[in-house]
Amino acid sequence: MSANHDEQMYYDFDLLSKLVVGIGEVADITGVPTRKIRYWEDKGIVRSVQEADGSTRRYDYLNIKKIVLVQELLEDGYTLDAAARKVEDRMKNINDIFQKIADKQNAPQP
């Protein structure tokens, strides 16, 4: 792995936790139409951040990531339900791994 590639792997997680983007911008960036994003939200696959009644739907980093992953799986031939399950399983697995890391770091040292 090159040093340049390693530098690209660092993310500002504080910034990512505050990132909230409108549905139109998400559609422009991801290539997933707003209508499809709304449908996925209606099915419970993604969730918009509720800031105020009647406001534009906005999505955080986690849900933008889900949108991208679901779209990639659809392009690979998965059905929407299968893609949604696979993404949820991946997200759960990643969360479990990070929880184990956090538990180890917070455990009393002998």
All heavy atoms as an XYZ file, in Angstrom:
889
protein
N       0.847     -1.179      0.000
C       0.000      0.000      0.000
C       0.893      1.243      0.000
O       1.819      1.340      0.780
C      -0.864     -0.024      1.246
C      -2.229      0.507      1.027
S      -3.218      0.437      2.531
C      -4.091     -1.088      2.257
N       0.613      2.188     -0.835
C       1.431      3.391     -0.911
C       1.093      4.341      0.230
O       0.020      4.283      0.817
C       1.196      4.093     -2.253
O      -0.090      4.661     -2.290
N       2.045      5.222      0.522
C       1.832      6.217      1.581
C       0.660      7.118      1.226
O      -0.123      7.499      2.083
C       3.091      7.039      1.801
N       0.503      7.434     -0.059
C      -0.594      8.281     -0.507
C      -1.938      7.610     -0.237
O      -2.883      8.247      0.203
C      -0.437      8.597     -1.994
C      -1.440      9.620     -2.484
O      -1.967     10.394     -1.705
N      -1.683      9.625     -3.780
N      -2.015      6.300     -0.488
C      -3.262      5.572     -0.238
C      -3.580      5.563      1.254
O      -4.730      5.719      1.644
C      -3.160      4.144     -0.778
C      -4.408      3.344     -0.565
N      -5.574      3.633     -1.227
C      -4.676      2.306      0.246
C      -6.519      2.792     -0.836
N      -5.996      1.972      0.055
N      -2.564      5.393      2.106
C      -2.774      5.393      3.553
C      -3.360      6.718      4.020
O      -4.224      6.751      4.880
C      -1.468      5.134      4.304
C      -0.996      3.696      4.165
O      -1.833      2.834      3.820
O       0.204      3.445      4.396
N      -2.905      7.815      3.456
C      -3.405      9.132      3.843
C      -4.880      9.280      3.521
O      -5.600      9.961      4.227
C      -2.607     10.226      3.132
C      -1.189     10.355      3.645
C      -0.382     11.353      2.847
O      -0.997     12.201      2.160
O       0.845     11.280      2.898
N      -5.343      8.637      2.465
C      -6.730      8.742      2.057
C      -7.657      7.978      2.991
O      -8.853      8.154      2.949
C      -6.901      8.230      0.633
C      -6.190      9.082     -0.391
C      -6.256      8.478     -1.776
O      -6.854      7.443     -1.995
N      -5.617      9.137     -2.728
N      -7.131      7.131      3.829
C      -7.942      6.299      4.707
C      -8.362      7.035      5.982
O      -9.159      6.549      6.735
C      -7.185      5.021      5.073
C      -6.868      4.146      3.871
S      -8.333      3.644      2.953
C      -9.058      2.515      4.101
N      -7.786      8.199      6.250
C      -8.110      8.929      7.460
C      -9.341      9.798      7.227
O      -9.450     10.484      6.223
C      -6.937      9.811      7.903
C      -5.731      8.992      8.278
C      -4.636      8.921      7.451
C      -5.720      8.271      9.468
C      -3.544      8.152      7.784
C      -4.632      7.500      9.817
C      -3.546      7.438      8.971
O      -2.474      6.673      9.312
N     -10.257      9.730      8.170
C     -11.490     10.496      8.070
C     -11.649     11.334      9.323
O     -11.201     10.950     10.397
C     -12.711      9.570      7.943
C     -12.661      8.697      6.720
C     -12.270      7.372      6.806
C     -13.022      9.206      5.482
C     -12.225      6.572      5.677
C     -12.982      8.409      4.352
C     -12.583      7.103      4.455
O     -12.547      6.319      3.350
N     -12.300     12.443      9.186
C     -12.629     13.270     10.338
C     -13.979     12.788     10.851
O     -15.021     13.195     10.368
C     -12.683     14.743      9.922
C     -12.921     15.669     11.102
O     -13.390     15.193     12.160
O     -12.634     16.862     10.967
N     -13.938     11.876     11.833
C     -15.171     11.265     12.315
C     -16.069     12.280     13.020
O     -17.282     12.135     13.010
C     -14.866     10.064     13.219
C     -14.314      8.905     12.436
C     -12.971      8.601     12.482
C     -15.139      8.151     11.627
C     -12.459      7.544     11.733
C     -14.640      7.106     10.877
C     -13.289      6.805     10.938
N     -15.482     13.316     13.611
C     -16.295     14.366     14.219
C     -17.098     15.084     13.138
O     -18.287     15.317     13.291
C     -15.407     15.348     14.988
C     -16.222     16.354     15.761
O     -17.196     15.945     16.441
O     -15.893     17.550     15.704
N     -16.436     15.381     12.022
C     -17.128     16.022     10.904
C     -18.209     15.099     10.346
O     -19.332     15.523     10.094
C     -16.135     16.386      9.793
C     -16.764     16.918      8.493
C     -17.458     18.255      8.731
C     -15.715     17.035      7.414
N     -17.884     13.826     10.159
C     -18.859     12.878      9.613
C     -20.079     12.755     10.506
O     -21.196     12.597     10.019
C     -18.218     11.506      9.403
C     -17.171     11.421      8.303
C     -16.584     10.020      8.245
C     -17.727     11.828      6.957
N     -19.886     12.843     11.827
C     -21.028     12.725     12.736
C     -21.954     13.931     12.636
O     -23.126     13.840     12.977
C     -20.549     12.540     14.180
O     -19.955     13.736     14.657
N     -21.441     15.059     12.150
C     -22.249     16.277     12.014
C     -22.787     16.471     10.604
O     -23.606     17.347     10.369
C     -21.405     17.495     12.394
C     -20.961     17.494     13.833
C     -20.037     18.641     14.111
C     -19.482     18.543     15.520
N     -18.411     19.509     15.732
N     -22.324     15.648      9.672
C     -22.708     15.780      8.268
C     -24.183     15.446      8.074
O     -24.629     14.354      8.413
C     -21.856     14.836      7.413
C     -22.142     14.828      5.924
C     -21.617     16.111      5.290
C     -21.495     13.627      5.276
N     -24.940     16.395      7.562
C     -26.351     16.180      7.236
C     -26.601     16.890      5.909
O     -26.341     18.078      5.772
C     -27.282     16.734      8.336
C     -28.737     16.508      7.961
C     -26.975     16.101      9.685
N     -27.090     16.123      4.923
C     -27.204     16.630      3.560
C     -28.637     16.464      3.063
O     -29.279     15.450      3.333
C     -26.225     15.853      2.638
C     -26.291     16.359      1.217
C     -24.803     15.947      3.165
N     -29.127     17.455      2.341
C     -30.470     17.408      1.773
C     -30.611     16.323      0.722
O     -29.638     15.929      0.075
N     -31.828     15.875      0.523
C     -32.105     14.766     -0.387
C     -31.647     15.066     -1.822
O     -31.131     14.190     -2.509
C     -33.596     14.352     -0.339
C     -33.811     13.033     -1.095
C     -34.494     15.463     -0.846
C     -35.177     12.428     -0.886
N     -31.813     16.295     -2.271
C     -31.384     16.651     -3.629
C     -29.891     16.524     -3.809
O     -29.416     16.002     -4.829
N     -29.154     16.968     -2.822
C     -27.696     16.869     -2.886
C     -27.245     15.410     -2.792
O     -26.323     14.987     -3.493
C     -27.060     17.692     -1.776
C     -25.577     17.889     -1.941
C     -24.997     18.881     -0.954
O     -25.744     19.505     -0.177
O     -23.760     19.006     -0.964
N     -27.912     14.619     -1.943
C     -27.599     13.188     -1.853
C     -27.829     12.532     -3.208
O     -27.006     11.749     -3.687
C     -28.436     12.494     -0.753
C     -28.245     10.983     -0.800
C     -28.078     13.025      0.623
N     -28.941     12.866     -3.848
C     -29.253     12.298     -5.164
C     -28.199     12.701     -6.193
O     -27.740     11.859     -6.980
C     -30.643     12.746     -5.618
N     -27.802     13.968     -6.185
C     -26.790     14.438     -7.136
C     -25.457     13.723     -6.940
O     -24.817     13.307     -7.903
C     -26.564     15.946     -6.989
C     -27.730     16.778     -7.490
O     -28.573     16.240     -8.241
O     -27.795     17.966     -7.122
N     -25.051     13.573     -5.698
C     -23.746     12.982     -5.393
C     -23.733     11.478     -5.639
O     -22.772     10.939     -6.180
C     -23.345     13.310     -3.937
C     -23.092     14.805     -3.790
C     -22.120     12.508     -3.511
C     -22.982     15.277     -2.357
N     -24.801     10.789     -5.248
C     -24.828      9.323     -5.328
C     -25.357      8.801     -6.660
O     -25.121      7.650     -7.000
C     -25.701      8.725     -4.213
O     -27.061      9.149     -4.398
C     -25.200      9.116     -2.843
N     -26.107      9.629     -7.381
C     -26.730      9.172     -8.618
C     -28.023      8.406     -8.389
O     -28.607      7.877     -9.326
N     -28.463      8.345     -7.136
C     -29.715      7.661     -6.806
C     -30.831      8.708     -6.826
O     -30.765      9.691     -6.088
C     -29.640      6.970     -5.418
C     -30.959      6.303     -5.075
C     -28.495      5.967     -5.383
N     -31.851      8.539     -7.654
C     -32.920      9.545     -7.759
C     -33.641      9.782     -6.421
O     -33.801      8.862     -5.614
C     -33.885      8.943     -8.781
C     -33.100      7.916     -9.516
C     -32.068      7.405     -8.559
N     -34.095     11.014     -6.226
C     -34.793     11.366     -4.986
C     -36.020     10.488     -4.776
O     -36.320     10.096     -3.645
C     -35.218     12.847     -4.974
O     -36.031     13.110     -6.114
C     -34.014     13.767     -4.966
N     -36.704     10.173     -5.838
C     -37.907      9.329     -5.732
C     -37.564      7.960     -5.145
O     -38.292      7.420     -4.310
C     -38.525      9.195     -7.121
C     -39.847      8.529     -7.157
C     -40.450      8.708     -8.525
N     -41.329      7.601     -8.805
C     -41.862      7.342     -9.960
N     -41.589      8.104    -10.991
N     -42.661      6.324    -10.127
N     -36.432      7.405     -5.579
C     -35.993      6.104     -5.089
C     -35.588      6.211     -3.613
O     -35.910      5.332     -2.807
C     -34.810      5.604     -5.923
C     -34.412      4.177     -5.622
C     -33.223      3.731     -6.476
C     -33.681      3.287     -7.837
N     -32.580      2.615     -8.598
N     -34.902      7.284     -3.255
C     -34.498      7.488     -1.853
C     -35.732      7.588     -0.967
O     -35.786      6.995      0.118
C     -33.600      8.732     -1.709
C     -32.273      8.533     -2.464
C     -33.334      9.043     -0.232
C     -31.425      9.785     -2.588
N     -36.753      8.326     -1.411
C     -37.996      8.442     -0.637
C     -38.668      7.077     -0.468
O     -39.171      6.745      0.605
C     -38.957      9.409     -1.323
C     -38.587     10.851     -1.168
C     -39.693     11.750     -1.737
N     -39.189     13.091     -1.922
C     -38.835     13.612     -3.094
N     -38.944     12.910     -4.202
N     -38.376     14.831     -3.165
N     -38.666      6.288     -1.546
C     -39.255      4.954     -1.495
C     -38.510      4.090     -0.490
O     -39.124      3.388      0.321
C     -39.234      4.317     -2.887
C     -39.773      2.906     -2.912
C     -41.133      2.656     -2.700
C     -38.931      1.824     -3.135
C     -41.627      1.357     -2.718
C     -39.424      0.533     -3.155
C     -40.774      0.303     -2.938
O     -41.256     -0.983     -2.948
N     -37.189      4.139     -0.522
C     -36.393      3.358      0.424
C     -36.668      3.807      1.853
O     -36.700      2.994      2.769
C     -34.913      3.476      0.116
C     -34.500      2.854     -1.181
C     -35.277      2.108     -2.033
C     -33.214      2.919     -1.779
N     -34.545      1.710     -3.126
C     -33.274      2.193     -2.994
C     -32.021      3.528     -1.427
C     -32.174      2.058     -3.837
C     -30.926      3.383     -2.263
C     -31.005      2.654     -3.452
N     -36.894      5.085      2.033
C     -37.229      5.574      3.377
C     -38.608      5.055      3.796
O     -38.800      4.626      4.934
C     -37.191      7.097      3.432
C     -37.398      7.608      4.843
C     -37.177      9.091      5.004
O     -36.757      9.771      4.054
O     -37.446      9.580      6.119
N     -39.560      5.084      2.891
C     -40.891      4.551      3.195
C     -40.829      3.076      3.587
O     -41.608      2.616      4.414
C     -41.832      4.722      1.997
C     -42.203      6.171      1.733
O     -42.001      7.022      2.634
O     -42.676      6.463      0.617
N     -39.883      2.323      2.998
C     -39.711      0.902      3.307
C     -38.859      0.678      4.563
O     -38.696     -0.458      4.997
C     -39.071      0.166      2.124
C     -40.034     -0.004      0.964
C     -39.521     -0.937     -0.097
C     -39.242     -2.319      0.360
N     -40.284     -3.302      0.311
N     -38.303      1.762      5.134
C     -37.513      1.632      6.357
C     -36.051      1.269      6.128
O     -35.344      0.928      7.075
N     -35.583      1.361      4.899
C     -34.194      1.018      4.589
C     -33.255      2.129      5.026
O     -32.165      1.871      5.540
C     -34.039      0.709      3.086
C     -34.900     -0.514      2.723
C     -32.575      0.509      2.701
C     -35.059     -0.741      1.231
N     -33.656      3.370      4.819
C     -32.894      4.536      5.288
C     -33.834      5.431      6.082
O     -35.063      5.301      5.994
C     -32.258      5.334      4.119
C     -31.217      4.501      3.400
C     -33.296      5.855      3.156
N     -33.238      6.321      6.857
C     -34.038      7.268      7.656
C     -33.489      8.672      7.473
O     -32.279      8.892      7.535
C     -33.945      6.915      9.142
C     -34.652      5.655      9.488
C     -34.737      5.511     11.004
N     -35.245      4.201     11.310
C     -34.586      3.281     11.989
N     -33.398      3.550     12.467
N     -35.119      2.100     12.216
N     -34.389      9.605      7.276
C     -33.952     10.997      7.200
C     -33.865     11.557      8.617
O     -34.494     11.058      9.542
C     -34.913     11.826      6.347
O     -36.210     11.822      6.900
N     -33.063     12.599      8.735
C     -32.922     13.293     10.002
C     -34.068     14.285     10.104
O     -34.261     15.115      9.214
C     -31.571     14.038     10.060
C     -31.442     14.842     11.325
C     -30.423     13.047      9.914
N     -34.848     14.182     11.150
C     -35.996     15.073     11.324
C     -35.549     16.348     12.030
O     -35.200     16.323     13.198
C     -37.085     14.379     12.150
C     -37.615     13.116     11.514
C     -38.276     13.378     10.169
O     -38.936     14.389      9.976
N     -38.088     12.468      9.245
N     -35.529     17.446     11.279
C     -35.133     18.725     11.875
C     -36.347     19.605     12.154
O     -36.381     20.305     13.132
C     -34.131     19.441     10.983
C     -32.805     18.691     10.917
C     -31.767     19.417     10.097
O     -32.131     20.306      9.309
O     -30.593     19.083     10.246
N     -37.328     19.557     11.276
C     -38.545     20.348     11.471
C     -39.631     19.764     10.575
O     -39.348     19.184      9.534
C     -38.300     21.809     11.113
N     -40.867     19.925     11.003
C     -41.978     19.424     10.198
C     -42.002     20.116      8.838
O     -41.843     21.325      8.748
C     -43.308     19.659     10.913
C     -43.474     18.751     12.117
O     -42.840     17.678     12.139
O     -44.230     19.115     13.036
N     -42.200     19.325      7.808
C     -42.341     19.880      6.463
C     -41.044     20.320      5.823
O     -41.056     20.846      4.727
N     -39.917     20.100      6.491
C     -38.651     20.530      5.903
C     -38.156     19.478      4.909
O     -38.649     18.354      4.862
C     -37.598     20.762      6.992
O     -37.263     19.549      7.628
N     -37.185     19.857      4.115
C     -36.582     18.946      3.155
C     -35.969     17.762      3.887
O     -35.364     17.920      4.943
C     -35.473     19.690      2.375
O     -36.051     20.798      1.701
C     -34.796     18.785      1.374
N     -36.127     16.584      3.301
C     -35.519     15.402      3.909
C     -34.010     15.557      3.860
O     -33.443     15.937      2.841
C     -35.931     14.145      3.151
C     -37.399     13.852      3.270
C     -37.750     12.624      2.474
N     -39.182     12.565      2.288
C     -39.873     11.439      2.205
N     -39.259     10.282      2.278
N     -41.168     11.462      2.055
N     -33.376     15.230      4.982
C     -31.929     15.344      5.087
C     -31.387     14.039      5.646
O     -32.043     13.387      6.444
C     -31.559     16.534      5.979
C     -32.089     17.850      5.386
C     -31.935     19.035      6.309
N     -30.585     19.290      6.746
C     -29.646     19.917      6.029
N     -29.947     20.351      4.819
N     -28.447     20.119      6.504
N     -30.183     13.677      5.210
C     -29.618     12.381      5.558
C     -28.227     12.547      6.151
O     -27.441     13.377      5.688
C     -29.565     11.471      4.318
C     -30.954     11.214      3.796
C     -31.526     12.054      2.859
C     -31.717     10.166      4.277
C     -32.819     11.855      2.400
C     -33.013      9.947      3.828
C     -33.545     10.800      2.895
O     -34.833     10.607      2.447
N     -27.949     11.731      7.161
C     -26.643     11.766      7.796
C     -25.697     10.786      7.111
O     -26.071     10.057      6.193
C     -26.759     11.470      9.302
C     -27.356     10.101      9.605
O     -27.502      9.267      8.686
O     -27.689      9.861     10.776
N     -24.444     10.774      7.578
C     -23.396      9.949      6.984
C     -23.803      8.480      6.911
O     -23.640      7.830      5.881
C     -22.103     10.116      7.794
C     -21.045      9.107      7.465
C     -20.304      9.221      6.287
C     -20.773      8.042      8.313
C     -19.332      8.295      5.969
C     -19.798      7.110      8.005
C     -19.073      7.245      6.832
O     -18.120      6.319      6.529
N     -24.328      7.953      7.986
C     -24.703      6.540      8.034
C     -25.745      6.198      6.966
O     -25.622      5.196      6.259
C     -25.240      6.173      9.418
C     -25.735      4.755      9.600
C     -24.593      3.764      9.447
C     -26.386      4.587     10.964
N     -26.741      7.035      6.812
C     -27.797      6.756      5.835
C     -27.343      7.012      4.396
O     -27.782      6.312      3.488
C     -29.059      7.535      6.186
C     -29.779      6.864      7.327
O     -30.414      5.840      7.149
N     -29.631      7.408      8.530
N     -26.441      7.952      4.201
C     -25.868      8.146      2.863
C     -25.060      6.902      2.496
O     -25.127      6.409      1.369
C     -25.000      9.420      2.814
C     -25.881     10.668      3.011
C     -24.240      9.500      1.487
C     -25.107     11.943      3.242
N     -24.322      6.381      3.455
C     -23.547      5.156      3.225
C     -24.481      4.005      2.853
O     -24.208      3.242      1.923
C     -22.759      4.821      4.486
C     -21.801      3.693      4.348
C     -20.971      3.570      5.611
C     -19.922      2.504      5.485
N     -19.043      2.454      6.645
N     -25.611      3.884      3.544
C     -26.581      2.838      3.221
C     -27.126      3.006      1.812
O     -27.273      2.033      1.073
C     -27.747      2.849      4.221
C     -27.410      2.297      5.577
C     -28.636      2.344      6.461
C     -28.369      1.823      7.837
N     -29.581      1.826      8.671
N     -27.410      4.244      1.418
C     -27.928      4.518      0.075
C     -26.932      4.042     -0.977
O     -27.298      3.363     -1.940
C     -28.255      6.022     -0.094
C     -29.486      6.388      0.754
C     -28.465      6.387     -1.568
C     -29.703      7.876      0.928
N     -25.668      4.372     -0.789
C     -24.631      3.975     -1.739
C     -24.499      2.451     -1.794
O     -24.446      1.855     -2.874
C     -23.280      4.629     -1.375
C     -22.146      4.056     -2.208
C     -23.361      6.140     -1.536
N     -24.461      1.805     -0.628
C     -24.297      0.350     -0.584
C     -25.494     -0.380     -1.198
O     -25.316     -1.338     -1.957
C     -24.065     -0.116      0.847
C     -22.741      0.317      1.476
C     -22.719     -0.044      2.959
C     -21.570     -0.303      0.745
N     -26.698      0.066     -0.887
C     -27.893     -0.572     -1.462
C     -27.871     -0.423     -2.978
O     -28.122     -1.391     -3.708
C     -29.189      0.011     -0.848
C     -30.408     -0.420     -1.652
C     -29.336     -0.416      0.605
N     -27.561      0.763     -3.465
C     -27.521      0.977     -4.915
C     -26.481      0.071     -5.574
O     -26.745     -0.516     -6.627
C     -27.229      2.441     -5.235
C     -27.247      2.759     -6.719
C     -28.595      2.501     -7.375
O     -29.643      2.647     -6.769
N     -28.566      2.110     -8.641
N     -25.306     -0.066     -4.964
C     -24.276     -0.945     -5.528
C     -24.762     -2.390     -5.593
O     -24.530     -3.081     -6.590
C     -22.991     -0.864     -4.700
C     -22.242      0.431     -4.886
C     -21.018      0.537     -4.000
O     -20.777     -0.355     -3.141
O     -20.291      1.529     -4.139
N     -25.423     -2.848     -4.538
C     -25.929     -4.223     -4.530
C     -27.034     -4.418     -5.563
O     -27.112     -5.472     -6.208
C     -26.404     -4.601     -3.127
C     -25.277     -4.748     -2.095
C     -25.851     -4.883     -0.690
C     -24.379     -5.929     -2.436
N     -27.884     -3.423     -5.750
C     -28.913     -3.505     -6.791
C     -28.257     -3.631     -8.168
O     -28.705     -4.423     -8.999
C     -29.824     -2.282     -6.748
C     -30.760     -2.174     -5.547
C     -31.482     -0.828     -5.561
C     -31.750     -3.327     -5.513
N     -27.201     -2.874     -8.383
C     -26.490     -2.932     -9.656
C     -25.810     -4.292     -9.855
O     -25.588     -4.714    -10.986
C     -25.466     -1.805     -9.740
C     -26.116     -0.446     -9.878
C     -25.160      0.725     -9.690
O     -23.954      0.503     -9.441
O     -25.635      1.877     -9.778
N     -25.502     -4.967     -8.744
C     -24.905     -6.307     -8.811
C     -25.949     -7.404     -8.946
O     -25.616     -8.589     -8.934
C     -24.049     -6.574     -7.567
C     -22.745     -5.790     -7.575
O     -22.349     -5.277     -8.640
O     -22.109     -5.693     -6.499
N     -27.238     -7.029     -9.023
C     -28.286     -8.005     -9.263
C     -29.109     -8.418     -8.058
O     -29.984     -9.271     -8.169
N     -28.850     -7.834     -6.898
C     -29.650     -8.148     -5.712
C     -31.043     -7.530     -5.850
O     -31.214     -6.498     -6.493
C     -28.996     -7.565     -4.451
C     -27.816     -8.345     -3.948
C     -26.581     -8.261     -4.574
C     -27.924     -9.151     -2.821
C     -25.485     -8.966     -4.104
C     -26.838     -9.858     -2.339
C     -25.618     -9.764     -2.988
O     -24.542    -10.466     -2.519
N     -32.015     -8.147     -5.207
C     -33.326     -7.506     -5.089
C     -33.202     -6.428     -4.019
O     -32.249     -6.435     -3.223
C     -34.407     -8.518     -4.649
O     -34.105     -8.971     -3.326
C     -34.520     -9.678     -5.627
N     -34.163     -5.531     -3.965
C     -34.114     -4.468     -2.964
C     -34.131     -5.049     -1.551
O     -33.347     -4.632     -0.698
C     -35.277     -3.491     -3.155
C     -35.320     -2.324     -2.165
C     -34.030     -1.510     -2.191
C     -36.526     -1.435     -2.454
N     -35.005     -6.011     -1.296
C     -35.072     -6.604      0.042
C     -33.772     -7.300      0.423
O     -33.287     -7.167      1.551
C     -36.251     -7.577      0.148
C     -37.590     -6.861      0.136
O     -37.631     -5.653      0.476
O     -38.600     -7.499     -0.224
N     -33.185     -8.045     -0.512
C     -31.925     -8.743     -0.241
C     -30.789     -7.745     -0.015
O     -29.957     -7.924      0.883
C     -31.578     -9.690     -1.383
N     -30.769     -6.685     -0.815
C     -29.738     -5.652     -0.652
C     -29.872     -4.975      0.708
O     -28.879     -4.756      1.403
C     -29.839     -4.624     -1.778
N     -31.095     -4.642      1.095
C     -31.333     -3.982      2.382
C     -30.887     -4.879      3.532
O     -30.252     -4.411      4.483
C     -32.802     -3.615      2.525
N     -31.215     -6.179      3.457
C     -30.794     -7.118      4.511
C     -29.273     -7.213      4.582
O     -28.686     -7.204      5.666
C     -31.391     -8.500      4.260
C     -32.810     -8.671      4.771
C     -33.241    -10.134      4.782
N     -33.057    -10.809      3.493
C     -33.950    -10.787      2.507
N     -35.084    -10.137      2.646
N     -33.712    -11.429      1.376
N     -28.632     -7.311      3.434
C     -27.176     -7.435      3.395
C     -26.513     -6.192      3.986
O     -25.560     -6.298      4.757
C     -26.693     -7.671      1.963
C     -25.230     -8.011      1.869
C     -24.940     -8.632      0.515
C     -23.533     -9.158      0.419
N     -23.308    -10.404      1.111
N     -27.013     -5.021      3.642
C     -26.452     -3.787      4.188
C     -26.658     -3.734      5.703
O     -25.737     -3.390      6.449
C     -27.056     -2.543      3.490
C     -26.721     -1.264      4.236
C     -26.565     -2.470      2.048
N     -27.844     -4.079      6.173
C     -28.093     -4.085      7.622
C     -27.169     -5.073      8.330
O     -26.635     -4.763      9.398
C     -29.556     -4.412      7.923
C     -30.487     -3.254      7.724
C     -30.125     -2.021      8.549
O     -29.811     -2.144      9.750
O     -30.147     -0.924      7.966
N     -26.967     -6.249      7.731
C     -26.057     -7.235      8.320
C     -24.630     -6.702      8.376
O     -23.937     -6.867      9.384
C     -26.084     -8.549      7.526
C     -27.385     -9.315      7.686
O     -28.186     -8.984      8.597
O     -27.618    -10.246      6.880
N     -24.193     -6.053      7.302
C     -22.846     -5.460      7.280
C     -22.709     -4.386      8.348
O     -21.702     -4.333      9.053
C     -22.549     -4.840      5.914
C     -22.226     -5.818      4.843
C     -21.906     -5.083      3.566
N     -21.621     -6.015      2.496
C     -21.392     -5.647      1.254
N     -21.435     -4.364      0.923
N     -21.138     -6.543      0.328
N     -23.704     -3.517      8.441
C     -23.643     -2.424      9.409
C     -23.620     -2.977     10.834
O     -22.891     -2.489     11.688
C     -24.816     -1.461      9.213
C     -24.882     -0.823      7.837
S     -23.427      0.091      7.341
C     -23.754      1.621      8.131
N     -24.415     -4.007     11.097
C     -24.438     -4.628     12.423
C     -23.086     -5.249     12.745
O     -22.555     -5.075     13.840
C     -25.540     -5.677     12.514
C     -25.651     -6.304     13.895
C     -26.685     -7.404     13.930
C     -26.812     -8.054     15.287
N     -25.587     -8.363     15.986
N     -22.506     -5.951     11.759
C     -21.205     -6.567     11.956
C     -20.140     -5.524     12.275
O     -19.341     -5.692     13.201
C     -20.818     -7.371     10.706
C     -19.553     -8.155     10.880
O     -19.263     -8.659     11.957
N     -18.788     -8.271      9.814
N     -20.125     -4.436     11.519
C     -19.163     -3.362     11.754
C     -19.373     -2.750     13.134
O     -18.418     -2.523     13.881
C     -19.253     -2.292     10.645
C     -18.735     -2.877      9.323
C     -18.500     -1.026     11.020
C     -19.038     -2.044      8.108
N     -20.625     -2.498     13.499
C     -20.913     -1.940     14.825
C     -20.468     -2.877     15.930
O     -19.914     -2.434     16.946
C     -22.403     -1.629     14.969
C     -22.818     -0.424     14.169
O     -21.993      0.398     13.801
N     -24.092     -0.336     13.874
N     -20.700     -4.182     15.756
C     -20.275     -5.166     16.761
C     -18.762     -5.163     16.929
O     -18.250     -5.226     18.050
C     -20.755     -6.572     16.382
C     -22.260     -6.747     16.495
O     -22.939     -5.867     17.084
O     -22.768     -7.771     15.987
N     -18.044     -5.083     15.815
C     -16.579     -5.061     15.867
C     -16.089     -3.817     16.604
O     -15.234     -3.902     17.491
C     -15.984     -5.150     14.450
C     -16.222     -6.560     13.883
C     -14.501     -4.780     14.442
C     -15.948     -6.686     12.406
N     -16.642     -2.661     16.260
C     -16.218     -1.438     16.924
C     -16.611     -1.428     18.401
O     -15.898     -0.878     19.233
C     -16.740     -0.194     16.196
C     -15.898      0.167     15.011
C     -16.339     -0.104     13.728
C     -14.657      0.748     15.176
C     -15.555      0.202     12.628
C     -13.866      1.068     14.086
C     -14.310      0.791     12.804
N     -17.718     -2.059     18.748
C     -18.109     -2.166     20.152
C     -17.100     -3.020     20.919
O     -16.727     -2.695     22.041
C     -19.511     -2.747     20.293
C     -20.023     -2.757     21.715
C     -20.091     -1.365     22.320
O     -20.721     -0.475     21.759
N     -19.436     -1.155     23.450
N     -16.652     -4.114     20.311
C     -15.645     -4.971     20.946
C     -14.338     -4.206     21.161
O     -13.696     -4.335     22.203
C     -15.390     -6.221     20.110
C     -16.526     -7.216     20.159
C     -16.257     -8.400     19.249
C     -17.474     -9.315     19.190
N     -17.294    -10.415     18.229
N     -13.946     -3.412     20.163
C     -12.732     -2.600     20.291
C     -12.894     -1.603     21.436
O     -12.005     -1.451     22.274
C     -12.410     -1.880     18.968
C     -11.998     -2.898     17.901
C     -11.341     -0.817     19.159
C     -11.917     -2.342     16.492
N     -14.053     -0.933     21.482
C     -14.305      0.044     22.552
C     -14.304     -0.631     23.913
O     -13.745     -0.098     24.878
C     -15.636      0.759     22.304
N     -14.924     -1.815     24.002
C     -14.955     -2.547     25.272
C     -13.548     -2.900     25.734
O     -13.229     -2.778     26.919
C     -15.800     -3.814     25.154
C     -17.288     -3.530     24.987
O     -17.701     -2.359     25.207
O     -18.019     -4.460     24.602
N     -12.694     -3.330     24.797
C     -11.309     -3.674     25.145
C     -10.548     -2.450     25.626
O      -9.769     -2.521     26.570
C     -10.582     -4.302     23.961
C     -10.833     -5.761     23.795
C      -9.906     -6.340     22.751
C      -9.985     -7.843     22.813
N      -8.942     -8.472     22.025
N     -10.757     -1.325     24.952
C     -10.035     -0.111     25.326
C     -10.510      0.423     26.670
O      -9.741      1.065     27.378
C     -10.191      0.954     24.249
C      -9.401      0.622     22.998
C      -9.508      1.704     21.949
O     -10.389      2.543     21.981
N      -8.596      1.670     20.993
N     -11.772      0.172     27.016
C     -12.325      0.671     28.274
C     -12.166     -0.311     29.418
O     -12.489      0.012     30.566
C     -13.795      1.025     28.105
C     -13.982      2.205     27.159
O     -13.152      3.083     27.084
N     -15.080      2.211     26.434
N     -11.699     -1.521     29.117
C     -11.544     -2.538     30.155
C     -10.379     -2.163     31.062
O      -9.375     -1.602     30.620
C     -11.290     -3.904     29.515
N     -10.501     -2.477     32.362
C      -9.399     -2.194     33.294
C      -8.144     -2.979     32.868
O      -8.254     -4.148     32.478
C      -9.919     -2.683     34.640
C     -11.349     -3.011     34.453
C     -11.631     -3.091     32.989
N      -7.021     -2.319     32.925
C      -5.764     -2.947     32.577
C      -5.209     -3.693     33.775
O      -5.221     -3.165     34.890
C      -4.751     -1.908     32.105
C      -5.211     -1.125     30.882
C      -5.389     -1.995     29.659
O      -4.596     -2.900     29.427
N      -6.448     -1.764     28.899
N      -4.720     -4.935     33.565
C      -4.164     -5.714     34.703
C      -2.865     -5.146     35.208
O      -2.171     -4.439     34.650
C      -3.956     -7.101     34.112
C      -4.082     -6.998     32.637
C      -4.699     -5.682     32.341
